[in-house]
């Protein structure tokens, strides 16, 4: 069990952290002043809100999903497969990038908390093909999953992550020579046509009580002819505009739109802010993530996507929100379905059938 918690940075890694301009007074800091609980709401109030959540925080049935063979994806098409929450696979020119894989079925180190929705946990590490690049945006349990990393180890060629997160990975058996840890605005050329740049995110880190000992990042992925923004977790701030001015426009951006709450408005975006962030980034296409797998807030499970779609349409933002496991060809026009309304559709079908029988 202790292995799941990871390891605190030490030695040369710790010295590099202390030399970072983003590390001050014993912890990493956000670009803009940020609080996990800016209203200083009592812990009791927040716990009460989380304990007495409505049943709608989880879907009433199995989520619609597909399960193709990921090892047989055609290499000549730019493709995306989303696994729910913030886990997804990108394949462009045959180069495979896996981001924040969580395949253990839980968004915590404990089996009784953070259980995945039915139909949202159909993929596992064994289903993954060879991975050229594994990206870990930060060390929270819903992004850095110890069982998944252990099983993926033999398949992963290189890892790019935020500064300090390599301490966890190395303690779990990832060879240090495979790991590239980046501070904000640092870049690494991984091979011809593949470059990664770490960019700021507004969040925090930590796998135990002490926070912000490792960095949290978004990333700019330059993958052959594609420029992609990997958002990780982030509240809204002016960094999106700065990143857009420096690296935009982006062919594709993947941004969080779920697990928001009025008690923590600075560390997770509301869906309307997700749309604004995409515009700041100058994103040509957006995939909303960080929803449809785990309960980490108190809103209905599909409220994030419904609010996002309303705001995206009003702003004429081009978006793609696939079913879990659905293969998206990034070079083709996507036919969007409101699959997240499957519960309402089932109710309507039942009412129609009941009326016919009556």
C-alpha positions in Angstrom: 0.0 0.0 0.0 2.8 2.5 0.9 4.2 2.2 -2.7 1.0 3.9 -4.0 1.8 7.1 -2.2 5.1 7.5 -4.1 8.2 9.2 -2.9 9.2 12.7 -1.9 11.9 14.4 -4.2 15.4 14.2 -2.8 19.0 14.7 -3.9 19.7 16.4 -7.2 16.0 16.4 -8.0 15.2 18.3 -4.8 18.1 20.8 -5.6 16.6 21.4 -9.0 13.3 22.1 -7.4 14.8 24.6 -5.0 16.4 26.4 -7.9 13.1 26.7 -9.7 11.7 30.3 -9.9 8.3 28.7 -9.3 9.4 27.3 -5.9 9.3 29.7 -2.9 9.1 29.4 0.8 9.1 25.6 0.7 6.5 24.9 -2.0 5.6 25.5 -5.6 3.4 28.6 -6.3 0.9 29.4 -9.0 1.5 32.3 -11.4 -1.5 34.1 -9.9 -2.3 34.0 -6.2 -4.4 30.9 -5.7 -6.2 29.2 -2.8 -7.7 25.7 -2.7 -10.5 27.3 -0.6 -10.5 31.0 -1.3 -13.7 31.7 0.7 -12.3 30.0 3.8 -15.4 27.8 4.0 -15.2 25.5 7.0 -14.1 21.9 6.4 -17.3 20.8 8.1 -19.4 22.6 5.5 -17.5 21.2 2.6 -17.6 17.6 4.0 -21.3 17.9 4.6 -21.8 19.0 1.0 -19.7 16.1 -0.3 -21.3 13.5 2.0 -24.9 14.4 1.2 -24.5 14.6 -2.5 -27.5 13.9 -4.7 -27.7 10.5 -6.4 -27.3 12.3 -9.8 -23.5 12.6 -9.2 -23.4 9.1 -10.6 -25.1 7.9 -13.8 -28.1 5.6 -13.2 -26.8 2.9 -15.6 -23.8 1.9 -17.7 -22.3 4.7 -19.8 -22.4 4.2 -23.5 -18.9 3.1 -24.7 -16.9 1.3 -27.4 -13.9 -1.0 -27.0 -11.9 -1.2 -30.2 -8.5 -2.9 -30.5 -6.1 -0.1 -29.8 -3.2 -2.2 -31.1 -4.8 -2.1 -34.5 -5.3 1.6 -35.0 -4.3 2.6 -38.6 -1.1 4.5 -38.4 -1.9 6.8 -41.3 -4.7 8.7 -39.6 -4.4 11.2 -36.7 -6.6 9.7 -34.0 -7.8 10.3 -30.4 -9.3 7.8 -28.0 -10.7 9.0 -24.7 -10.9 6.7 -21.7 -12.9 9.0 -19.4 -11.8 11.6 -17.0 -8.4 12.9 -18.1 -7.0 9.7 -19.7 -6.6 9.5 -23.5 -4.5 8.2 -26.3 -3.3 10.2 -29.3 -1.8 8.6 -32.3 -0.3 10.7 -35.1 1.9 9.3 -37.9 2.0 6.1 -35.9 3.5 7.9 -32.8 1.5 7.1 -29.7 1.0 9.5 -26.8 -0.8 8.3 -23.6 -1.8 11.0 -21.1 -2.6 10.5 -17.4 -3.7 6.8 -17.6 -5.9 5.7 -14.7 -7.0 2.1 -15.3 -7.2 0.7 -11.8 -10.8 1.6 -11.3 -10.3 4.1 -8.5 -9.2 7.8 -8.3 -7.6 7.2 -4.9 -5.3 4.8 -3.1 -8.3 3.2 -1.4 -10.8 0.9 -3.0 -13.7 2.3 -1.1 -13.3 5.8 -2.5 -13.3 7.2 -6.0 -14.8 4.2 -7.8 -15.2 4.6 -11.6 -18.6 4.7 -13.2 -20.0 1.5 -14.7 -19.0 1.5 -18.4 -16.2 4.0 -17.8 -13.6 1.5 -16.7 -13.5 -0.9 -19.6 -9.9 -0.4 -20.6 -6.8 -1.6 -18.8 -3.0 -1.4 -19.2 -3.0 -4.7 -21.1 -5.2 -3.1 -23.8 -2.6 -0.4 -24.5 -0.3 -0.7 -27.5 3.4 0.2 -27.3 3.5 3.8 -26.0 6.2 6.1 -27.5 5.4 8.9 -25.0 3.7 8.8 -21.6 2.6 12.2 -20.2 1.8 12.8 -16.5 0.5 16.3 -15.9 0.7 16.1 -12.0 0.8 13.6 -9.2 -2.9 13.6 -8.0 -4.4 10.1 -7.8 -6.9 10.7 -10.6 -3.9 11.5 -13.0 -1.0 9.4 -11.6 -2.1 5.8 -10.9 0.4 3.5 -9.4 -1.1 0.2 -10.6 -1.4 1.5 -14.1 2.2 2.8 -14.2 3.5 -0.5 -12.9 1.7 -2.5 -15.6 2.5 0.0 -18.4 6.2 0.0 -17.7 7.3 -2.5 -20.3 5.4 -0.7 -23.0 6.6 2.9 -22.4 9.5 4.4 -24.3 9.7 7.9 -22.7 7.9 9.9 -20.0 7.4 13.6 -19.8 6.1 15.0 -16.6 6.2 18.0 -14.2 9.2 18.8 -12.1 9.5 16.5 -9.1 7.0 13.9 -10.3 9.9 11.7 -11.5 10.6 10.8 -7.8 7.3 8.8 -7.7 8.0 7.2 -11.1 11.5 6.2 -10.3 10.5 4.6 -7.0 8.0 2.5 -9.0 10.6 1.2 -11.4 10.7 3.7 -14.3 14.3 4.1 -15.3 15.5 7.6 -14.7 16.9 7.8 -18.2 13.4 7.6 -19.6 12.0 10.5 -17.5 12.0 14.1 -18.6 10.9 16.4 -15.8 10.1 20.0 -17.0 9.7 23.2 -15.2 7.3 25.8 -16.6 8.4 27.1 -20.0 11.1 24.4 -20.3 11.1 22.3 -23.5 12.5 19.0 -24.7 13.0 17.7 -28.3 12.2 14.0 -27.9 12.9 13.0 -31.5 12.5 14.5 -34.9 9.1 16.1 -35.2 8.2 15.6 -31.5 8.7 18.5 -29.0 7.2 19.0 -25.5 7.0 22.3 -23.6 5.8 22.6 -20.1 3.4 25.5 -19.5 1.7 26.9 -16.3 -1.5 25.5 -14.9 -3.4 26.9 -11.9 -3.7 24.0 -9.5 -1.7 22.2 -6.8 -0.2 18.8 -6.2 0.3 16.2 -3.5 -0.4 12.5 -2.7 -0.4 13.0 1.1 -1.1 15.9 3.5 1.8 18.1 2.3 1.0 19.9 -0.9 2.9 21.5 -3.7 6.2 19.6 -3.3 6.0 18.6 -7.0 4.9 20.8 -9.9 1.7 20.6 -11.8 1.7 21.5 -15.6 -0.1 21.8 -18.8 1.9 21.0 -21.9 2.3 22.1 -25.5 2.8 19.0 -27.7 4.2 19.7 -31.2 3.7 16.4 -32.9 4.7 16.5 -36.5 2.2 18.8 -38.2 -0.1 19.0 -35.2 0.1 21.5 -32.3 -1.8 20.2 -29.3 -2.5 21.7 -25.9 -2.7 19.1 -23.0 -4.4 21.0 -20.2 -4.1 18.8 -17.2 -6.0 20.3 -14.3 -6.3 24.0 -14.0 -8.4 26.8 -12.8 -8.9 29.7 -15.1 -6.3 32.5 -15.2 -4.5 34.7 -17.7 -1.9 32.0 -18.5 -4.2 30.6 -21.2 -4.0 33.8 -23.1 -0.2 34.0 -22.7 0.2 30.4 -23.9 -2.1 31.1 -26.9 -0.1 34.2 -27.8 3.2 32.3 -27.6 2.2 29.0 -29.2 -1.2 29.4 -30.8 -3.2 28.7 -32.7 -3.6 25.1 -31.6 -5.1 22.4 -33.8 -6.5 20.7 -30.8 -6.8 21.4 -27.1 -7.9 19.1 -24.3 -9.2 21.0 -21.3 -10.9 20.1 -18.0 -14.6 20.9 -17.6 -15.7 18.9 -14.6 -15.2 18.4 -10.9 -15.8 22.1 -10.3 -17.3 23.6 -7.2 -18.1 27.0 -5.6 -15.8 26.2 -2.7 -12.7 25.6 -4.9 -13.3 28.0 -7.9 -9.6 28.8 -8.5 -8.2 25.3 -9.0 -10.9 23.8 -11.4 -12.6 25.6 -14.2 -16.3 26.0 -14.6 -17.5 24.8 -18.0 -18.1 28.3 -19.3 -14.5 29.1 -18.3 -13.3 26.1 -20.3 -14.8 27.7 -23.4 -13.1 31.0 -22.6 -9.7 29.2 -22.1 -10.1 27.5 -25.5 -10.6 30.9 -27.1 -7.6 32.3 -25.2 -5.5 29.5 -26.6 -6.8 30.1 -30.1 -7.8 26.4 -30.3 -9.4 25.3 -33.5 -11.0 22.2 -31.8 -11.6 21.4 -28.2 -12.1 18.1 -26.3 -13.6 18.6 -22.8 -12.1 16.1 -20.3 -12.0 15.5 -16.5 -15.5 14.2 -16.3 -17.6 11.0 -16.9 -15.6 8.6 -14.8 -15.2 9.6 -11.1 -17.2 11.5 -8.5 -14.9 14.3 -7.2 -17.4 17.0 -6.7 -21.1 17.4 -5.9 -22.6 18.3 -9.3 -24.7 15.9 -11.4 -22.3 13.7 -13.5 -23.3 15.1 -16.8 -23.8 18.8 -15.8 -20.3 19.7 -16.9 -20.8 18.6 -20.5 -24.3 20.1 -20.8 -23.1 23.5 -19.5 -20.0 23.3 -21.7 -22.1 22.5 -24.9 -24.4 25.4 -24.2 -21.5 27.8 -23.8 -19.5 26.3 -26.8 -22.5 26.7 -29.1 -23.0 30.3 -28.0 -19.4 31.0 -28.7 -19.3 29.0 -32.0 -16.5 26.9 -30.6 -15.7 23.7 -32.5 -15.7 20.8 -30.0 -15.6 17.0 -30.0 -16.9 15.0 -27.0 -16.7 11.3 -27.9 -18.0 8.3 -26.1 -15.4 6.5 -24.0 -13.4 4.2 -26.3 -14.7 5.9 -29.5 -12.0 6.4 -32.2 -12.0 10.0 -33.4 -10.3 10.8 -36.7 -8.9 14.3 -36.1 -8.6 14.9 -39.9 -12.4 14.4 -40.5 -15.5 16.2 -39.5 -17.0 14.6 -36.4 -20.7 13.9 -36.1 -21.4 14.8 -32.5 -24.1 12.9 -30.6 -25.4 13.9 -27.1 -24.7 10.5 -25.7 -24.5 11.9 -22.2 -28.3 12.2 -22.3 -28.7 8.4 -22.5 -30.6 8.3 -19.2 -33.3 10.7 -20.5 -33.5 8.8 -23.8 -34.1 5.6 -21.9 -36.9 7.2 -19.9 -38.5 8.6 -23.1 -38.3 5.1 -24.7 -39.8 3.5 -21.6 -42.7 6.0 -21.6 -43.3 5.5 -25.4 -43.3 1.7 -24.9 -45.6 2.0 -21.9 -48.0 4.2 -23.8 -48.1 1.7 -26.7 -48.7 -1.3 -24.4 -51.5 0.7 -22.6 
